[in-house]
Amino acid sequence: MKKNVLKVHASDNVIVALQDLTKGQVIEFNGNSYTLLEDIPAKHKFFENDMKQGDEIIMYGVLVGKAQYDIPKGSRMSTDNTKHAAEQFKYRKTDIHWTAPDVSKFEGRTFNGYHRADGRVGTANYWLFIPTVFCENRNLDVIREAMHNELGYAVTAKYKSYTHQLVEALKKGETLESVDLSAAIDQKKNRVFENIDGIKFLNHQGGCGGIRQDAAVLSKLLAAYADHPNVAGITVLSLGCQNLQVQDFQKDLKDRNPNFNKPTFIFEQQQSQSEEQLIGEAIRKTFEGLVEVNKIERAPAPLSKLVLGVKCGGSDGFSGISANPAVGYTSDLLVALGGTVLLAEFPELCGQEQGFIDRTYDEDKARKFMHLMTTYNAAAEAVGSGFYMNPSPGNIKDGLITDAIKSAGAAKKGGTSPVVDVLDYTEPAVKPGLNLVCTPGNDVEATTGKAGSGATLILFTTGLGTPTGNPVCPVIKVATNTKLDKRMHDIIDINTGPIIDGEKTIEEMGEDILEYCIKAASGEVTPKAVLLNQDDFIPWKRGVSL
């Protein structure tokens, strides 16, 4: 029989509702009876015992908040009666013992990827357009429309057909409701370049204005994307007078990869004869480059070549119970196979610091993590905010009452393996194993940062649904519950709802997810975010962004 409640950790003093519970309902759980004093919606929690003002509230086995006043047993946890609280952290030398999961099912397995000259292997083969300044965004838009439509990468063909049919209906005096979108003709052409998975454009709002440090960070990020293993070649458009000069970008690219040898074309508008000449030349040279990189074909590679970013967004009260632990098990499987996992979103590791510090092999890396966490939070507090303000209204509505609760669930994506490295924003992942990457929790800023550190696939868990993707790194959406999967199936790739329904274990789902990753990395399945061209890209200006 399906359970209606769950206690996540033996030491917790709150109980999670797995389905809607009603006021007055008597819940029998672990030999105890609980009479609910109010309705408890699915994903929310009720108190196991009477709480006194100031009492610590424990979930996932850690401190997640404190009672703001006396709370009777059976009451619902809310933002009124519970406020964020998290344990302090420090460095302490610990012996790290990790028991890796059984990976016999995956030993010797491979994926078909794109092998680069430096030994890395991409899961996709993209051509990338990079503007050094926002002034070139319009030129990129023109090039995108021209090349996407003609080379077969546009996803708007059916909507253009639909609009055309609406115009025709208007001319004929027919009702617009009679035009059916599902009947629109999809005029998407067959792709001209079979081995090119897409032509991507990094439109952004930086490169000039702001402060010089913003341009410097942006330059490193753009260099990271140019050097990404999923990128085969790049076209750079520069205005000429901006803060982020082409030579700065080239230096950062050389510093990152001294042996960078991908086809690269650079155009500066203030040195061109006209806009027409600039755009025409950029299209022609890029077309020549596409002809060359289209000769690269997929070939087998060991799973140790995968770099997996793990991310959650639009999180709910089930995120830390179904999708995130399942992804965490996938992470452990990949680490045990010699692969690399990137866990970011530092505001959503608040309250989990001690656990990660104790799992970090290198003391210098542990202290680097502590420094990044404290300085980031201090910067937020300096402008009247802080990590405690991270949960969104949607998070709170669906059961994530405090940042510490959200963080405890979010941290599950990183599994249980030791931490091998700690990376600041744009630093590349070079060590196999679990890496911590400093980014905001914001969906797009975080995925942008993970790809910048080298993620070649991103597992993105969501309980509420989000259309976030990335230009160069395929993003795989993992639903926490079956209702979401059914309601937004057009953006969801994997459903971990069977964990909540008692139909599958976390370990079984974790293996299923890795199987999907292997197929996605091989081009056998295409994640929904890729199909929809959800190419979100927002650089972090290193100001306060939660």
N, C-alpha and C positions, 0 to 999 in steps of 0.2 A: 504493500500500500504506500502511496506517495506521502512523504512527510509534509507536515504543514509548518514546522519550525526547525531551526538549526542553531546549535551552539558551536561557533567556529573553533574555539579553543577552550580547553578544560577550565582555565582560570578566568574566563570571561564572566562578567556579571550582567550582560545583556544577551537577549535571545533574538534571533532574526526570524521574521515572518517570511515563509516561502510562498505563501498565498495570502489573500486578504483575510484578516481576522476581525471579528466584530466585538463590540463592547458587551461585556457580560459572558463572553464565551470562556469556557474552562479548558485550558490547555494542559494536557497530560504529557510530561516530558521528563525522561530520566528518573522516573519514580516520584516526581513532584507534580503538584497541581498549581496552576496559575490562573486566577480569574482576571480577565482583562478589564481595566477600568475605562478604556476608550477603544475606538477602532484602531487597528494596527494594519495599515496597508502593506501589501507584499513589498519586500525589500527594506522595510523599516524594522526597528528594534523596540522591545519592551524590557523593562528592568526586572531582573530576577529576584532582587531583594529590595527592601526599604532602603532608601539612600538618604543620608544626612547631608546638609549643606557642606560643600567642600570635599565630599567623598570622591575618591578616584573612580573613574569609569574605565573599565578594561574591556577591550575587544581585540581579537587576533592575538591575545596574550600580552598586549602592551597597553600602556596608558594612552587613551584617546580623548579624554576630556575630564571635566570635574562638574559635579552637581552644583547648580546655582542656588538651590534651596532644597528643602526636604521633599523627597519624591517617593510616593508609595509604590510598593511592588505592583507590577502589572501595568504601569503607566508607560506611555509611548515616549521614546527619546525624541527631543525636539531642540531647535535652536534656542528656545526659551529656557529650558531646564538644563541644557548642557552647553558648556563652552570648551573651546579647544584647549588642550593641555598635552604636553609631550615631555618625555624624559630628557634630561640633560645627557650629553655625551662627552666622552673623552677617549684618548688613546690608551689602550691597555694591551700588553703583549699577551697573545692567546695562541694556543696550539690549534692549528686548523686541520680538522679531519673531515674529509668529504667522502661520502659513499656515493659513487656515480651510479646512475640508473643502468639497468640492463639494456645494452644497445645491440645485442646479437642480431636482432631483426634488421638492423640498418648497416651492419658492418659490411664493407665492400661495395655499398651502394654508391652510385654516382648521379650527377645531374649533367645535362647538356648545356654548357655555358660558352661564353665568348672569352677565349684566352687572350690576355694582353701580354705585351712584350716584357713587362716587369714581373710576370708570374701570377698576377691576380686574375680572377675569373669573374666576368660579368654575367648577370642573369638576363640582360637585355643589351641591345645594340642601338644606341641613340646618337643622333647628330644634335649638337647643342648650340643655340644662338645665345650669346652673352652680351648685354649692354653694360658698358662701364659706368653709365649714368642714365638717369631716368629720362633725359632729353631724347634718348634713342628709342624709347618705348613705342612711339607711333610708327617708326620705321620697321620695328620688329612686328608690329601688328599687321602692317601691309604685307610683309614677307610671309608671315604665318598664313594669312588668308590665301595668298597666291600659291604657296607650296603645299599647304595642307589639302586644299581642294584638288589641285592638279595631280598630286602624287598619291592620293588615296588615304590620307590620315585624318580627314575632317570627320567629326561626329555630328555635324549640324545638317547633313544632307536631308534627312527625313523632315526636320523642322522647316527647312527652306521649301521642301515640297508641300508641307502642310500649309505654310503661309501662302504659297502660290494658289493652292486650292481654295483658301479663304477669299483671296482676291477674286478668283473666278466666280465663286458663289455670290459675292457682293455684286459683281457685274451682271449676273443673271437674275438677281433679285431673290436668290434662295436664302434660307435661314442659315446662319453661320453654325448653328448647332448640328446641322445635317452633315457637316464635314467631320470625318472621323480621322483622328490622328493615327490610329493603328493601321489605317488603310493607306497612309501616305507612302509614296514610293521612296524607298531608300536608294538614293542615287550614288551612294558611295562607290567610287571606282576601285577596281582592283589595284593593289599597291604595285607601283613600278619597281620598287626595290625590295625583293623578297626577304633579304636578310637585315633590313633596317626596320627596327621596331617602332620608330617614331622620330619626328623632328621636333625638338623641344625648345622653348623660349623662356628665358629667365627674366621676364619683366620685373622691375623693382622700382622703389622710390628713392634710392640712394645714389651715392657717387659724387654728390655735390651738395652744398648747403650743410646744415647740421654742423658737426664738429669733425675735424680731421681724423680723429680716432674712429669715428663711424665709417669713414671711407676706407681706413686701413683694415678694419675688421671685415668689411664687405669684400675688399680685395682678396683677402685670405679665403673667404667663403667661395667666391667665384672661382678662384684657383682650385679649390677642393673639388668643385663640381666639374671643372674641366678635366681634372685628373681622375675622376671617378671611373671605376672599372666598367660601369654600364655605358660609358660615353666613348664613342669611336672617333669623333672629330668635332671641332668647334669653329664657329664663326663669331668674331668679336666686332661689335660696333661701338665706336667712340665718337663723342662730339669733338673733343680736342682741348677745351679750356677747363674741364672739370677737375675737382679735387683728386679723384681716382684716375691717375694717368695710366696709359697703357703700359708704360715701362714699370710701374709699380705692380700691376697685375702680372706681368711677365716675370718679374723678380720673385714674387710670391710663388708662382708656378714652378720656377726653377728650384727655389728653396724646398718646396714640397717634394718635387720629383726631378732630380738633376738629369735624369735620362728620359724626360718627357718627349715623346716622338709622334704624337697623334697629328694628323693633318690639321693645320690651324691657319685660318684666314682672318686678317685684321684690317678693318676699314675705319678711317677717320673722316667724319663728315666735313670738318672745316678745311680739309685738304682735297676734297673732291670737287669736281666741276659743277655738279648739280645733285639734287636729291635723286633724280631719275638715274643718273650715272652711278651713284652710290648703291642704290637698291638693285639696279640691274646687274652690276658687277658682283655684288654680294650673292645674288641668286645664282649667277652663272658659275662662280668659283665653288660655291657650296654644292651645286649639282655635280661638278667634276669630282669633288671630294666624296659625295655619296656613291658615285660609280665605283670608286676605289674601295671604300669600307664595306660596300655591299658584297665584296668578295670574301669577307670574313664569315665563316660558318660556325655553328655550334659544334662542340666536341665534348666528350665525357670529361668530367672533373670529379675528384673526391668531394664528399660532403664537407670536409675540412676547409674547403675554399669558400663556403658560404659565410657571409657576414650579415647577421640577423639583427635588425633593430626591433625593439619591443616598445609599444606605445599604447596608451589608453586615452580615450577622449569621449565626451558625452557619456561619462561613467555613471553607473547606478549602484544601488545597494547590492546587486548580484555580481558586480565586476570582480570583487575580491574573493568571490566564492566559486565562480564557474570559469569565466574566460581567462582571467589573469593567472590563476593557479595552473590552468591547462597550458597556457602559453609558457608559464614558468617551467613546466615539465618538458615542453618542447625545447626550451632554452638549455636545460640540463642535458637533454639527449644530444643536442648539437655540440655543447662544450665537451661532453664525453667522447664525441667523435672527432674532436680536434678543431671544431669550428669556432667562430667568434660571435659574441652576443653583445649588443650595445643597449644599456639601460640608461635613460636620461631623465628629464623632467624633475630637476632638483627640488622645486617647491613641493613636489609630491613624493619626496622621500623624507619629509619632515616627521620626526618621531621614530624613524627607522635608521637613523644615522649609526647608532651603536652597533646594530647588527651587521651593517656593511663594514664598519671599521674593524670589527672583530673577524670579519671574513677576508680582510685584505692582507695579502702576503707581505707586501713591502711597507715598512713604517712610513717612508717618505710619501708613498702614494696615499696612505691612510690620512696623513696630516694634510696633504693637498686637498683631499675630499673635505676634511673638516674646515679648511680655510675657505674653499669655494662656497660651502654651505653657509658659513657664518657671515662672510662678506656680502653674499647675495641677499640674505635675509636682512642684514643691516641696511643695505641700500634701499630695500623696500620700506623698512621701518622709518628711514630718514625722510620719506615723503608721505608718511602717515598711513602706510600699509603694512604688509608683512605676510609671511607664508600662511598665517592662520586665515587670511582672507581669500585663499585660493579657491575653495569650492564655489561653483557657479550656482545660480538659482535652480538650474535643472538638476545639478548634483544633489542639492539639498532636498528638493521636492521628491527625489527618488531614493532618499535614505542615507546620503553621505552628509551627516550633520556637521562634522568637524574636519579640518584638514588632516588631522592625525588619523581619523578613520579612513579618509580617502587615500592617504599615503600608505597606510598599512595594507590596504587592498591593492594599491598600485604596485607596491614593491614586490608582490607575488610574481609579477611578470619576469623578474630576474632569477627565478628559481632559487636554488640553494648552493650553487657552486661558489668557490672562492673568487674574490675580486683580483684580477691580475693587473689592472691598470685604471687610472683615473685621468680623464681627458678634459681639458678646458674646451670651450667652444671653438670649433674648426680644427682641433688637433686630430690627426689621423689615428685610427686604431691599427696598431702594428703587432699586438700580442694576441694570440688565440686565447679564448676564454672569455669570462665576463668582464666587460669594461663599463665603467660609469662615465657618462658624458654630460657635462654641464650645459643644460638648455633650460628655457622656461617650460612650464607645463602646457602652455598654449599649444593647441593641436598643430597648427601649421609651423610655428616657430620651432617646435620640437622635432617634427619630421624633417624640416629643412636642416636642422642641426645634425640629426642622425645621419642623413645622407651625406652631409659635409664631412663627417668622420668616417665614411666609407661603407655604410649599410647598403647591401645589394638587394635585400628584401626587408620590408617592414611589416610586422604583425601588429595590427591596430585593433584593440578590443574596444567595444562600445556597447553600452546598455540602452542608450537613448537614440543612437543613430547619428552619423556624421558623414558628409560626403568628402572628407579630406583625402587628398592624394599627394603625389610628389612628381616632379617632372622627370627625374632620372631613376628613381627607386620604386619599383612596384610595391604598392601598399595593399595588403590583404586584410579585409575587414572581418573581425571575429565578433559575433553577437553573443551577449551574455545570457539571452533568454529567447525562447521560441517565439513569443509574441512579436518581438522586434524583427526576427528573421522573416516572419510571414508578412509583416506590415511594410518592411523596407527591403524586400528581397532583391530589389534592383541594385542595391549597394552592398549587400552582405554576401560574403563568400563562404563563411563557416559559422555554424550555429553550435554553441556549447550549452544551449538550453537543456539537452538531455542530462547534463549533470544535475541541474536543479530538479528535473523530473525523476531523478533516480534511475535513469535508463543506462547511463554510462558513468565510468569512473573518471577522475581527473587524468589518470595515467593513460587510459584508453583514448580520451580526447586529445591528449598531448601527442600521442603517436599519430593520430589522424591528422593533426595539424602539420606535423613534420612531413607526412606523406604529401599533403597539399603543397607545402613549400617546395618539395623536390619537383613536383609537376610544374609549379609556377616558374621555378628557376630554370626549367628546361624548355619553357615556352609551350608546354602541352596544354596548360590552362591559362587563361588570361584573367587576372583579378578585375573585379567590377570597376574599381577606381581607374584602372588603365583603359578599360573599354570606353569609359565615359570621359576620357581625357581630363581627369581631375588633377591638374598640374599646379597645385598650390605651392607658392614659394614666398616666404616672408623672412628676410634676414633679421636677426636679432641685433638691435642697435646697442645692446648692453646697458641700456637704461633699465628702468624698472618695468618689467613685464612678467606677470605671473601666469 
